[in-house]
Amino acid sequence: MKHGGDLGEAMARYGGDAAAWLDLSTGINPHAWPMSAALAGDVWRRLPSRGDGAALLAAARAAYGVPAAVDIVAAPGTQALIQWLPHLAAGGAVAVIGHTYNEHAPAWRRAGHEVVAVDDLATAAAHARHIVIVNPNNPDGRVVGHDVLRQAAGHVQRNGGWLVVDEAFVDVDPGLTAAALCDELPVVILRSFGKFYGLAGLRLGFAIAAPPIAAVLAEALGPWCCSGPALAIGAAALADHGWAAQMREQLTVMANALDRALVQSGFAIVGGTTLFRLARHRDAAAIHDRLARHHIWCRRFDEAPDLLRFGLPPDGAARERLIAALRSG
């Protein structure tokens, strides 16, 4: 599985339609922000205005704790930024801190950069001009502290490169963001709207960077790169700080309940965030197949056959369905 969230493979191999499946293959919040109130007016019928974009960026600046001297660029999903960044960066090798989200390395490679797989951020600068790290990491939830990130950013600054920090899952713990580093260092932060807010289909993401880097990104993306509905929903959701605080508490409860279910079924929890859990079992491949026969889809890894990643079951009934399938013969 290259990515979670696409039931096509599951249905082709194991039958059933999408409604029959419990999809636990992603790290997307199963309890989405209620967006209906944000779609009043004519956002579907007109081009987005500068005011629409400004409202979104102001809400993002407040929600993400972005310093005043740092800029934000909105994009139609973080993936679009992942595709663009390698083409806009200076030539040279890039170190990707792995094992991690598997779209970064191919994007830099397609843009003509040498890609070096590195396990340790502290040694990455010795191998490359640019560094890419996912923090918290997907799929194991590894977190690198600000001091280490600052040191790495200093190294790439001397090399004329960028430190790209993919913070797709940082909404669950906002204090982890490295946005403050962008003020004086060549750090590009990527923020994903759809995962925490449960609206991945909206396709909305952000880059946070010093003004010169942000300007290059904005020019590459061009005008009207985000739809009017995406701007309206994003601005309203990001301004709903009460919902975000309550949701962080709820996700913690849900993740703890999932951990208990997995441990009782013989798994060892080896990482994750409160939006997904990474678990080890010596029979992971067989369990993945067993769950699929019960129309439950989780994420397996060809490079780590003893690991499975589970998204959050949306409610107690779904969790009990998972437990029953895990215990079946």
Contacts in CASP RR format, 6 or more apart in sequence:
PFRMAT RR
TARGET T0000
AUTHOR 0000-0000-0000
METHOD contacts of the structure
MODEL  1
MKHGGDLGEAMARYGGDAAAWLDLSTGINPHAWPMSAALAGDVWRRLPSR
GDGAALLAAARAAYGVPAAVDIVAAPGTQALIQWLPHLAAGGAVAVIGHT
YNEHAPAWRRAGHEVVAVDDLATAAAHARHIVIVNPNNPDGRVVGHDVLR
QAAGHVQRNGGWLVVDEAFVDVDPGLTAAALCDELPVVILRSFGKFYGLA
GLRLGFAIAAPPIAAVLAEALGPWCCSGPALAIGAAALADHGWAAQMREQ
LTVMANALDRALVQSGFAIVGGTTLFRLARHRDAAAIHDRLARHHIWCRR
FDEAPDLLRFGLPPDGAARERLIAALRSG
1 9 0 8 1.000
1 25 0 8 1.000
1 299 0 8 1.000
1 300 0 8 1.000
1 301 0 8 1.000
2 102 0 8 1.000
4 25 0 8 1.000
4 26 0 8 1.000
4 297 0 8 1.000
4 299 0 8 1.000
5 23 0 8 1.000
5 25 0 8 1.000
5 26 0 8 1.000
5 28 0 8 1.000
5 297 0 8 1.000
7 18 0 8 1.000
7 21 0 8 1.000
7 23 0 8 1.000
7 297 0 8 1.000
10 21 0 8 1.000
10 292 0 8 1.000
10 295 0 8 1.000
10 297 0 8 1.000
11 17 0 8 1.000
11 18 0 8 1.000
11 21 0 8 1.000
13 292 0 8 1.000
14 292 0 8 1.000
14 293 0 8 1.000
14 295 0 8 1.000
15 295 0 8 1.000
16 295 0 8 1.000
20 295 0 8 1.000
21 295 0 8 1.000
21 296 0 8 1.000
21 297 0 8 1.000
22 295 0 8 1.000
22 296 0 8 1.000
22 297 0 8 1.000
22 313 0 8 1.000
22 318 0 8 1.000
22 321 0 8 1.000
22 322 0 8 1.000
23 297 0 8 1.000
24 296 0 8 1.000
24 297 0 8 1.000
24 298 0 8 1.000
24 299 0 8 1.000
24 310 0 8 1.000
24 311 0 8 1.000
24 312 0 8 1.000
24 313 0 8 1.000
24 322 0 8 1.000
25 297 0 8 1.000
25 298 0 8 1.000
25 299 0 8 1.000
25 309 0 8 1.000
25 311 0 8 1.000
26 200 0 8 1.000
26 276 0 8 1.000
26 299 0 8 1.000
26 311 0 8 1.000
27 169 0 8 1.000
27 195 0 8 1.000
27 275 0 8 1.000
27 276 0 8 1.000
27 311 0 8 1.000
27 312 0 8 1.000
28 194 0 8 1.000
28 195 0 8 1.000
28 198 0 8 1.000
28 200 0 8 1.000
28 275 0 8 1.000
29 194 0 8 1.000
29 195 0 8 1.000
29 196 0 8 1.000
29 197 0 8 1.000
29 198 0 8 1.000
29 247 0 8 1.000
29 251 0 8 1.000
29 275 0 8 1.000
29 312 0 8 1.000
30 198 0 8 1.000
30 312 0 8 1.000
30 313 0 8 1.000
30 314 0 8 1.000
31 198 0 8 1.000
31 247 0 8 1.000
31 250 0 8 1.000
31 314 0 8 1.000
32 197 0 8 1.000
32 198 0 8 1.000
32 199 0 8 1.000
33 197 0 8 1.000
33 198 0 8 1.000
33 199 0 8 1.000
33 233 0 8 1.000
33 237 0 8 1.000
33 240 0 8 1.000
33 243 0 8 1.000
35 199 0 8 1.000
35 233 0 8 1.000
35 236 0 8 1.000
35 237 0 8 1.000
37 236 0 8 1.000
38 232 0 8 1.000
38 233 0 8 1.000
38 234 0 8 1.000
38 235 0 8 1.000
38 236 0 8 1.000
38 237 0 8 1.000
39 229 0 8 1.000
39 232 0 8 1.000
39 233 0 8 1.000
43 52 0 8 1.000
43 228 0 8 1.000
43 229 0 8 1.000
43 231 0 8 1.000
43 232 0 8 1.000
44 228 0 8 1.000
44 229 0 8 1.000
47 224 0 8 1.000
47 228 0 8 1.000
48 224 0 8 1.000
48 226 0 8 1.000
48 227 0 8 1.000
48 228 0 8 1.000
48 231 0 8 1.000
52 228 0 8 1.000
52 231 0 8 1.000
52 232 0 8 1.000
52 235 0 8 1.000
53 74 0 8 1.000
53 226 0 8 1.000
53 231 0 8 1.000
53 235 0 8 1.000
55 231 0 8 1.000
55 235 0 8 1.000
56 74 0 8 1.000
56 226 0 8 1.000
56 231 0 8 1.000
56 234 0 8 1.000
56 235 0 8 1.000
56 238 0 8 1.000
57 72 0 8 1.000
57 74 0 8 1.000
58 235 0 8 1.000
59 234 0 8 1.000
59 235 0 8 1.000
59 236 0 8 1.000
59 238 0 8 1.000
59 239 0 8 1.000
60 66 0 8 1.000
60 72 0 8 1.000
60 74 0 8 1.000
60 191 0 8 1.000
60 206 0 8 1.000
60 238 0 8 1.000
61 72 0 8 1.000
62 238 0 8 1.000
62 239 0 8 1.000
63 238 0 8 1.000
63 239 0 8 1.000
63 241 0 8 1.000
63 244 0 8 1.000
64 72 0 8 1.000
64 174 0 8 1.000
64 177 0 8 1.000
64 179 0 8 1.000
64 191 0 8 1.000
64 206 0 8 1.000
64 208 0 8 1.000
65 174 0 8 1.000
65 177 0 8 1.000
65 179 0 8 1.000
66 72 0 8 1.000
66 179 0 8 1.000
66 182 0 8 1.000
66 208 0 8 1.000
67 179 0 8 1.000
67 180 0 8 1.000
67 182 0 8 1.000
67 183 0 8 1.000
69 183 0 8 1.000
69 210 0 8 1.000
69 211 0 8 1.000
70 179 0 8 1.000
70 182 0 8 1.000
70 183 0 8 1.000
70 208 0 8 1.000
70 209 0 8 1.000
70 210 0 8 1.000
70 211 0 8 1.000
70 214 0 8 1.000
71 208 0 8 1.000
71 209 0 8 1.000
71 210 0 8 1.000
71 211 0 8 1.000
71 214 0 8 1.000
71 215 0 8 1.000
72 206 0 8 1.000
72 207 0 8 1.000
72 208 0 8 1.000
72 214 0 8 1.000
73 81 0 8 1.000
73 206 0 8 1.000
73 207 0 8 1.000
73 209 0 8 1.000
73 214 0 8 1.000
73 217 0 8 1.000
73 218 0 8 1.000
73 221 0 8 1.000
74 204 0 8 1.000
74 205 0 8 1.000
74 206 0 8 1.000
74 225 0 8 1.000
74 226 0 8 1.000
74 231 0 8 1.000
75 81 0 8 1.000
75 84 0 8 1.000
75 204 0 8 1.000
75 205 0 8 1.000
75 206 0 8 1.000
75 207 0 8 1.000
75 217 0 8 1.000
75 221 0 8 1.000
75 225 0 8 1.000
75 226 0 8 1.000
76 203 0 8 1.000
76 204 0 8 1.000
76 205 0 8 1.000
76 225 0 8 1.000
76 226 0 8 1.000
76 227 0 8 1.000
76 230 0 8 1.000
77 192 0 8 1.000
77 193 0 8 1.000
77 203 0 8 1.000
77 204 0 8 1.000
77 205 0 8 1.000
78 166 0 8 1.000
78 168 0 8 1.000
78 190 0 8 1.000
78 191 0 8 1.000
78 192 0 8 1.000
78 205 0 8 1.000
78 206 0 8 1.000
79 103 0 8 1.000
80 203 0 8 1.000
80 205 0 8 1.000
80 221 0 8 1.000
80 225 0 8 1.000
81 190 0 8 1.000
81 205 0 8 1.000
81 207 0 8 1.000
81 217 0 8 1.000
82 103 0 8 1.000
82 104 0 8 1.000
82 107 0 8 1.000
82 166 0 8 1.000
82 190 0 8 1.000
83 107 0 8 1.000
84 217 0 8 1.000
84 220 0 8 1.000
84 221 0 8 1.000
85 107 0 8 1.000
85 162 0 8 1.000
85 164 0 8 1.000
85 188 0 8 1.000
85 217 0 8 1.000
86 94 0 8 1.000
86 107 0 8 1.000
86 108 0 8 1.000
86 110 0 8 1.000
86 111 0 8 1.000
86 112 0 8 1.000
86 113 0 8 1.000
87 111 0 8 1.000
87 220 0 8 1.000
88 216 0 8 1.000
88 217 0 8 1.000
88 220 0 8 1.000
89 111 0 8 1.000
89 113 0 8 1.000
89 130 0 8 1.000
89 161 0 8 1.000
89 162 0 8 1.000
90 129 0 8 1.000
90 130 0 8 1.000
90 160 0 8 1.000
90 161 0 8 1.000
91 113 0 8 1.000
91 129 0 8 1.000
92 113 0 8 1.000
92 114 0 8 1.000
92 128 0 8 1.000
92 129 0 8 1.000
92 130 0 8 1.000
93 113 0 8 1.000
93 114 0 8 1.000
93 115 0 8 1.000
93 116 0 8 1.000
93 127 0 8 1.000
93 128 0 8 1.000
93 129 0 8 1.000
93 130 0 8 1.000
94 108 0 8 1.000
94 113 0 8 1.000
94 114 0 8 1.000
94 115 0 8 1.000
94 116 0 8 1.000
94 128 0 8 1.000
94 129 0 8 1.000
94 130 0 8 1.000
94 131 0 8 1.000
94 132 0 8 1.000
95 116 0 8 1.000
95 117 0 8 1.000
95 118 0 8 1.000
95 124 0 8 1.000
95 125 0 8 1.000
95 127 0 8 1.000
95 128 0 8 1.000
95 130 0 8 1.000
95 131 0 8 1.000
95 132 0 8 1.000
96 104 0 8 1.000
96 105 0 8 1.000
96 108 0 8 1.000
96 115 0 8 1.000
96 116 0 8 1.000
96 117 0 8 1.000
96 118 0 8 1.000
96 131 0 8 1.000
96 132 0 8 1.000
96 133 0 8 1.000
97 118 0 8 1.000
97 119 0 8 1.000
97 120 0 8 1.000
97 121 0 8 1.000
97 124 0 8 1.000
97 131 0 8 1.000
97 132 0 8 1.000
97 133 0 8 1.000
97 134 0 8 1.000
97 137 0 8 1.000
98 117 0 8 1.000
98 118 0 8 1.000
98 119 0 8 1.000
98 137 0 8 1.000
99 139 0 8 1.000
99 140 0 8 1.000
99 303 0 8 1.000
99 304 0 8 1.000
100 133 0 8 1.000
100 134 0 8 1.000
100 137 0 8 1.000
100 138 0 8 1.000
101 134 0 8 1.000
101 138 0 8 1.000
101 166 0 8 1.000
101 168 0 8 1.000
104 132 0 8 1.000
104 134 0 8 1.000
104 164 0 8 1.000
104 166 0 8 1.000
105 115 0 8 1.000
105 117 0 8 1.000
105 132 0 8 1.000
108 115 0 8 1.000
108 130 0 8 1.000
108 132 0 8 1.000
109 115 0 8 1.000
113 130 0 8 1.000
114 128 0 8 1.000
116 124 0 8 1.000
116 127 0 8 1.000
116 128 0 8 1.000
118 124 0 8 1.000
118 127 0 8 1.000
118 128 0 8 1.000
121 131 0 8 1.000
121 133 0 8 1.000
121 144 0 8 1.000
121 148 0 8 1.000
121 149 0 8 1.000
121 152 0 8 1.000
122 148 0 8 1.000
122 151 0 8 1.000
122 152 0 8 1.000
124 131 0 8 1.000
124 152 0 8 1.000
124 155 0 8 1.000
125 131 0 8 1.000
125 152 0 8 1.000
125 154 0 8 1.000
125 155 0 8 1.000
125 156 0 8 1.000
125 159 0 8 1.000
128 159 0 8 1.000
129 156 0 8 1.000
129 159 0 8 1.000
129 160 0 8 1.000
129 161 0 8 1.000
130 156 0 8 1.000
130 161 0 8 1.000
130 162 0 8 1.000
130 163 0 8 1.000
130 164 0 8 1.000
131 152 0 8 1.000
131 155 0 8 1.000
131 156 0 8 1.000
131 162 0 8 1.000
131 163 0 8 1.000
131 164 0 8 1.000
132 164 0 8 1.000
132 166 0 8 1.000
133 144 0 8 1.000
133 149 0 8 1.000
133 152 0 8 1.000
133 163 0 8 1.000
133 164 0 8 1.000
133 165 0 8 1.000
133 166 0 8 1.000
134 165 0 8 1.000
134 166 0 8 1.000
134 168 0 8 1.000
135 142 0 8 1.000
135 143 0 8 1.000
135 144 0 8 1.000
135 145 0 8 1.000
135 149 0 8 1.000
135 165 0 8 1.000
135 166 0 8 1.000
135 167 0 8 1.000
135 170 0 8 1.000
135 176 0 8 1.000
135 178 0 8 1.000
136 142 0 8 1.000
136 143 0 8 1.000
136 167 0 8 1.000
136 169 0 8 1.000
136 170 0 8 1.000
136 172 0 8 1.000
136 173 0 8 1.000
136 176 0 8 1.000
136 272 0 8 1.000
136 273 0 8 1.000
137 143 0 8 1.000
138 168 0 8 1.000
138 169 0 8 1.000
138 276 0 8 1.000
139 271 0 8 1.000
139 272 0 8 1.000
139 276 0 8 1.000
139 278 0 8 1.000
139 299 0 8 1.000
139 301 0 8 1.000
139 307 0 8 1.000
139 309 0 8 1.000
140 270 0 8 1.000
140 271 0 8 1.000
140 272 0 8 1.000
140 278 0 8 1.000
141 169 0 8 1.000
141 271 0 8 1.000
141 272 0 8 1.000
141 273 0 8 1.000
141 278 0 8 1.000
142 271 0 8 1.000
143 176 0 8 1.000
145 176 0 8 1.000
146 178 0 8 1.000
146 180 0 8 1.000
146 181 0 8 1.000
149 163 0 8 1.000
149 165 0 8 1.000
149 178 0 8 1.000
149 181 0 8 1.000
149 187 0 8 1.000
150 181 0 8 1.000
150 185 0 8 1.000
152 163 0 8 1.000
153 163 0 8 1.000
153 181 0 8 1.000
153 185 0 8 1.000
153 186 0 8 1.000
153 187 0 8 1.000
154 163 0 8 1.000
154 185 0 8 1.000
156 162 0 8 1.000
156 163 0 8 1.000
156 186 0 8 1.000
157 185 0 8 1.000
157 186 0 8 1.000
160 186 0 8 1.000
161 186 0 8 1.000
162 186 0 8 1.000
162 187 0 8 1.000
162 188 0 8 1.000
162 213 0 8 1.000
163 181 0 8 1.000
163 185 0 8 1.000
163 186 0 8 1.000
163 187 0 8 1.000
163 188 0 8 1.000
164 187 0 8 1.000
164 188 0 8 1.000
164 190 0 8 1.000
165 178 0 8 1.000
165 187 0 8 1.000
165 188 0 8 1.000
165 189 0 8 1.000
165 190 0 8 1.000
166 190 0 8 1.000
167 176 0 8 1.000
167 177 0 8 1.000
167 178 0 8 1.000
167 189 0 8 1.000
167 190 0 8 1.000
167 191 0 8 1.000
167 192 0 8 1.000
168 190 0 8 1.000
168 191 0 8 1.000
168 192 0 8 1.000
168 195 0 8 1.000
169 192 0 8 1.000
169 195 0 8 1.000
169 196 0 8 1.000
169 273 0 8 1.000
169 275 0 8 1.000
169 276 0 8 1.000
170 176 0 8 1.000
170 177 0 8 1.000
170 191 0 8 1.000
171 191 0 8 1.000
171 195 0 8 1.000
171 196 0 8 1.000
171 197 0 8 1.000
171 244 0 8 1.000
171 248 0 8 1.000
172 196 0 8 1.000
172 248 0 8 1.000
172 251 0 8 1.000
172 273 0 8 1.000
172 274 0 8 1.000
172 275 0 8 1.000
173 248 0 8 1.000
173 273 0 8 1.000
177 189 0 8 1.000
178 187 0 8 1.000
178 189 0 8 1.000
179 189 0 8 1.000
179 208 0 8 1.000
181 187 0 8 1.000
182 188 0 8 1.000
182 189 0 8 1.000
182 208 0 8 1.000
182 209 0 8 1.000
182 210 0 8 1.000
183 210 0 8 1.000
186 210 0 8 1.000
186 213 0 8 1.000
187 209 0 8 1.000
187 210 0 8 1.000
188 207 0 8 1.000
188 208 0 8 1.000
188 209 0 8 1.000
188 213 0 8 1.000
189 207 0 8 1.000
189 208 0 8 1.000
189 209 0 8 1.000
190 205 0 8 1.000
190 206 0 8 1.000
190 207 0 8 1.000
190 208 0 8 1.000
191 205 0 8 1.000
191 206 0 8 1.000
191 207 0 8 1.000
191 208 0 8 1.000
192 205 0 8 1.000
193 199 0 8 1.000
193 202 0 8 1.000
193 204 0 8 1.000
193 205 0 8 1.000
193 206 0 8 1.000
193 234 0 8 1.000
193 237 0 8 1.000
193 238 0 8 1.000
194 200 0 8 1.000
194 201 0 8 1.000
194 202 0 8 1.000
194 204 0 8 1.000
194 205 0 8 1.000
195 275 0 8 1.000
196 244 0 8 1.000
196 247 0 8 1.000
196 275 0 8 1.000
197 234 0 8 1.000
197 237 0 8 1.000
199 233 0 8 1.000
199 237 0 8 1.000
202 229 0 8 1.000
202 230 0 8 1.000
202 233 0 8 1.000
202 234 0 8 1.000
203 226 0 8 1.000
203 227 0 8 1.000
203 230 0 8 1.000
204 226 0 8 1.000
204 230 0 8 1.000
204 233 0 8 1.000
204 234 0 8 1.000
207 214 0 8 1.000
207 217 0 8 1.000
208 214 0 8 1.000
209 217 0 8 1.000
237 243 0 8 1.000
248 274 0 8 1.000
251 274 0 8 1.000
251 275 0 8 1.000
251 312 0 8 1.000
252 274 0 8 1.000
254 274 0 8 1.000
254 312 0 8 1.000
254 313 0 8 1.000
255 273 0 8 1.000
255 274 0 8 1.000
255 275 0 8 1.000
255 277 0 8 1.000
255 312 0 8 1.000
257 316 0 8 1.000
257 319 0 8 1.000
258 277 0 8 1.000
258 310 0 8 1.000
258 311 0 8 1.000
258 312 0 8 1.000
258 313 0 8 1.000
258 319 0 8 1.000
259 269 0 8 1.000
259 277 0 8 1.000
261 319 0 8 1.000
261 322 0 8 1.000
261 323 0 8 1.000
261 326 0 8 1.000
262 269 0 8 1.000
262 277 0 8 1.000
262 279 0 8 1.000
262 310 0 8 1.000
262 326 0 8 1.000
263 269 0 8 1.000
264 323 0 8 1.000
265 323 0 8 1.000
265 326 0 8 1.000
265 327 0 8 1.000
266 281 0 8 1.000
267 279 0 8 1.000
267 280 0 8 1.000
267 281 0 8 1.000
267 308 0 8 1.000
268 279 0 8 1.000
268 280 0 8 1.000
268 281 0 8 1.000
269 277 0 8 1.000
269 278 0 8 1.000
269 279 0 8 1.000
270 278 0 8 1.000
270 279 0 8 1.000
270 280 0 8 1.000
270 307 0 8 1.000
271 277 0 8 1.000
271 278 0 8 1.000
272 278 0 8 1.000
272 309 0 8 1.000
274 312 0 8 1.000
275 311 0 8 1.000
275 312 0 8 1.000
276 309 0 8 1.000
276 310 0 8 1.000
276 311 0 8 1.000
276 312 0 8 1.000
277 309 0 8 1.000
277 310 0 8 1.000
277 311 0 8 1.000
278 307 0 8 1.000
278 308 0 8 1.000
278 309 0 8 1.000
279 307 0 8 1.000
279 308 0 8 1.000
279 309 0 8 1.000
279 310 0 8 1.000
280 306 0 8 1.000
280 307 0 8 1.000
281 287 0 8 1.000
281 306 0 8 1.000
281 308 0 8 1.000
282 306 0 8 1.000
284 300 0 8 1.000
284 305 0 8 1.000
284 306 0 8 1.000
284 307 0 8 1.000
284 308 0 8 1.000
285 300 0 8 1.000
285 305 0 8 1.000
287 308 0 8 1.000
287 326 0 8 1.000
288 298 0 8 1.000
288 300 0 8 1.000
288 308 0 8 1.000
290 325 0 8 1.000
290 326 0 8 1.000
290 328 0 8 1.000
290 329 0 8 1.000
291 297 0 8 1.000
291 298 0 8 1.000
291 322 0 8 1.000
291 325 0 8 1.000
291 326 0 8 1.000
294 321 0 8 1.000
294 324 0 8 1.000
294 325 0 8 1.000
294 328 0 8 1.000
296 321 0 8 1.000
296 322 0 8 1.000
296 325 0 8 1.000
298 308 0 8 1.000
298 309 0 8 1.000
298 310 0 8 1.000
298 311 0 8 1.000
299 308 0 8 1.000
299 309 0 8 1.000
299 310 0 8 1.000
299 311 0 8 1.000
300 307 0 8 1.000
300 308 0 8 1.000
301 307 0 8 1.000
301 308 0 8 1.000
301 309 0 8 1.000
310 322 0 8 1.000
313 319 0 8 1.000
313 321 0 8 1.000
313 322 0 8 1.000
END
